[in-house]
Every structure is written in structure tokens, then in C-alpha cells.
């Protein structure tokens, strides 16, 4: 117990609280860089947007984990944002690039494009699932320490929730916007 008028503070503990806005700009910068790289790789503006919009869908899973549980959102949650941005985009890149290779420039009919997308999906779903499952399994040990290990527990819980939710984005969302009419 300190005497009246004295206060104990940790001068290093407030950095995160004072600089939260920098993390938001960092995430937007990462998404912008990913968009530019994908636009060059896909030679399109529509396809990179369809992959980029998978990121907020995976963030829904992250928000559900933190919103439905009593886990506090801190630096581990922000790190999970960055990790999800990379892994979700990676899955979309695998799928879209394979679809582009199968499709070619002469494919005009919608039914033929749908068949080629399903072929690309069947061709790349195994590496995508293996990447996501191995990442989830690699993060499980961080959940065993419980909320006492603040950064790693939040990072693992947020990343796992976001990756599990990104499967819905990959299966239901991406085909709708990758195959145009």
C-alpha cells in the first residue's frame, strides 16, 4: 500500500495503449501492399479484390472468438490480424492462380468457367487444407497455457478462429466473385 498521493506505474506498459492507431494503419498498409502484388500477379483489378475481401471475412471469426469468450483483445489480437491477412490471401492465391492457368484467355462460357473453377478447387484444396490444419495444430500448444500467457494465448485463439472462419470465405465467397458472368 502506497502513501496517499503516490501512484505506482509501469512506464513501459502504456506503449501499446498509446499507439493502437498505428496498428490499424499497419494492417491497412499490409492489405494495400497485398493488393498491389496481386494486381501484378493476376493482371487484373477484380481478382485481387475478390482475394482481398476474404480477409475481412476471416476477421469475422477473430471477432467472434474475442466477442463470445472472455479473452481480452490486445497485442496478440493485432498480431493475429496480420497473420490472417497472409494465410487467407495465400489460400486465395493458390486457387485463383490455378483457375487462371486452367481457364486460359479463350474460355467464354459461364458453364465452362464454373467447371474449370471446380477443377482448380479440387486440384488445390489439399495444399490449402494442409496449410490451415498445420497452422492450427501449430498454434494449439499456445492455448494450453491459458489466458495467463497474454500475447501468445490471444494470438493463437484469434488466429485459429479466423482461419476456421476463412474456410467459409474460400468455399462460398471466392467462387462467387472469382467467376464473373
C-alpha positions in Angstrom: 0.0 0.0 0.0 1.4 3.3 -1.0 1.0 6.5 1.0 -1.7 9.0 -0.1 -0.7 11.0 -3.1 1.7 8.3 -4.6 1.0 6.2 -7.6 2.9 3.2 -9.0 3.1 3.0 -12.8 5.0 0.8 -15.2 6.4 3.3 -17.8 6.8 0.6 -20.4 3.3 -0.8 -20.1 1.5 2.1 -21.7 3.1 2.0 -25.2 0.5 -0.4 -26.6 -2.3 1.7 -25.3 -0.9 4.9 -26.7 -0.1 3.6 -30.2 -3.2 1.5 -31.1 -3.9 3.6 -34.1 -0.5 2.7 -35.6 -1.6 -0.9 -35.7 -4.7 -0.1 -37.7 -2.6 1.8 -40.2 -0.2 -1.1 -40.4 -3.0 -3.6 -41.2 -4.3 -1.2 -43.9 -0.8 -0.9 -45.3 -0.3 -4.6 -45.4 -3.6 -5.0 -47.3 -2.6 -2.3 -49.7 0.7 -4.0 -50.5 -1.0 -7.3 -50.9 -3.4 -5.7 -53.4 -0.7 -4.2 -55.5 1.3 -7.5 -55.6 -1.9 -9.5 -56.5 -2.8 -7.0 -59.2 0.5 -7.5 -60.8 0.4 -11.3 -60.4 -3.2 -11.7 -61.7 -3.0 -8.9 -64.2 -6.4 -7.9 -63.1 -8.1 -5.5 -60.6 -11.2 -7.6 -60.0 -9.5 -10.8 -58.9 -7.2 -9.2 -56.3 -10.2 -7.5 -54.8 -12.0 -10.9 -54.5 -9.0 -12.3 -52.7 -8.6 -9.1 -50.5 -12.2 -9.2 -49.4 -11.6 -12.7 -48.0 -9.5 -11.0 -45.3 -12.4 -9.2 -43.6 -14.5 -12.4 -43.7 -11.7 -14.2 -41.8 -11.7 -11.3 -39.4 -15.3 -12.1 -38.5 -14.0 -15.4 -37.0 -11.4 -13.5 -35.0 -14.0 -11.0 -33.7 -16.3 -13.9 -32.8 -13.6 -15.6 -30.7 -12.9 -12.4 -28.8 -16.6 -11.3 -28.6 -18.1 -14.6 -27.5 -15.4 -15.5 -25.0 -13.8 -13.6 -22.1 -10.5 -13.3 -23.9 -9.1 -9.8 -23.9 -8.1 -8.2 -27.2 -4.6 -6.8 -27.1 -1.3 -7.1 -29.0 -1.9 -10.8 -29.7 -5.1 -10.0 -31.4 -3.4 -7.4 -33.6 -0.7 -10.0 -34.5 -3.5 -12.4 -35.4 -4.9 -9.8 -37.8 -1.5 -9.7 -39.6 -1.2 -13.4 -39.7 -4.7 -14.0 -41.0 -4.1 -11.4 -43.8 -1.2 -13.5 -45.1 -2.6 -17.0 -44.7 -6.1 -16.2 -46.1 -4.5 -14.4 -49.1 -2.2 -17.4 -49.6 -5.2 -19.7 -50.0 -6.9 -17.4 -52.4 -3.7 -17.0 -54.5 -3.4 -20.8 -54.8 -6.9 -21.1 -56.0 -7.1 -18.1 -58.3 -3.8 -18.7 -60.0 -4.6 -22.4 -60.7 -8.0 -21.3 -62.1 -6.3 -18.8 -64.4 -3.9 -21.4 -65.6 -6.8 -23.8 -66.4 -9.0 -21.2 -67.9 -6.8 -19.5 -70.5 -7.9 -16.5 -72.5 -10.4 -18.3 -74.8 -12.8 -19.5 -72.2 -16.1 -17.6 -72.7 -19.0 -19.7 -71.5 -20.1 -19.5 -67.9 -20.6 -23.2 -67.5 -17.1 -24.0 -68.8 -15.6 -21.4 -66.4 -17.5 -23.0 -63.5 -16.2 -26.4 -64.4 -12.7 -25.1 -64.6 -13.0 -23.4 -61.3 -14.2 -26.6 -59.7 -11.3 -28.4 -61.3 -8.9 -25.8 -59.9 -10.6 -26.1 -56.5 -10.2 -29.8 -56.4 -6.6 -29.5 -57.5 -5.6 -27.0 -54.8 -7.9 -27.8 -51.9 -5.4 -30.4 -50.4 -2.5 -27.9 -50.0 -4.8 -25.2 -48.7 -6.3 -27.5 -46.1 -2.9 -28.9 -45.1 -1.6 -25.3 -44.7 -4.5 -24.3 -42.5 -4.6 -27.5 -40.4 -0.9 -27.4 -39.8 -1.1 -23.8 -38.7 -4.0 -24.5 -36.4 -2.2 -27.5 -34.9 1.0 -25.5 -34.5 -0.9 -22.8 -32.5 -2.7 -25.3 -30.2 0.2 -25.5 -27.7 -0.2 -21.8 -27.0 -3.7 -22.4 -25.9 -2.6 -24.8 -23.2 -1.0 -22.1 -21.0 -4.4 -20.3 -20.8 -5.1 -16.6 -20.6 -2.2 -16.2 -18.2 0.2 -16.1 -21.2 -1.4 -12.9 -22.6 0.2 -12.4 -26.0 0.5 -16.0 -27.2 -2.9 -17.1 -26.0 -4.7 -14.2 -27.6 -2.6 -14.7 -30.8 -3.4 -18.4 -31.0 -7.1 -18.0 -30.2 -7.6 -15.2 -32.7 -5.7 -16.9 -35.5 -7.4 -20.2 -35.1 -10.9 -18.6 -35.0 -10.1 -16.5 -38.1 -8.6 -19.4 -40.0 -11.5 -21.7 -39.3 -13.9 -18.9 -40.5 -11.8 -18.3 -43.6 -12.7 -21.7 -44.9 -16.2 -20.4 -45.4 -14.8 -17.5 -47.4 -12.8 -19.8 -49.5 -15.6 -22.2 -50.2 -18.6 -19.9 -50.5 -17.4 -16.3 -51.1 -14.5 -16.7 -53.5 -16.2 -18.7 -56.3 -19.0 -16.1 -56.5 -16.6 -13.2 -57.1 -13.8 -15.0 -59.0 -16.0 -16.4 -61.7 -17.6 -13.5 -63.5 -20.8 -13.7 -65.6 
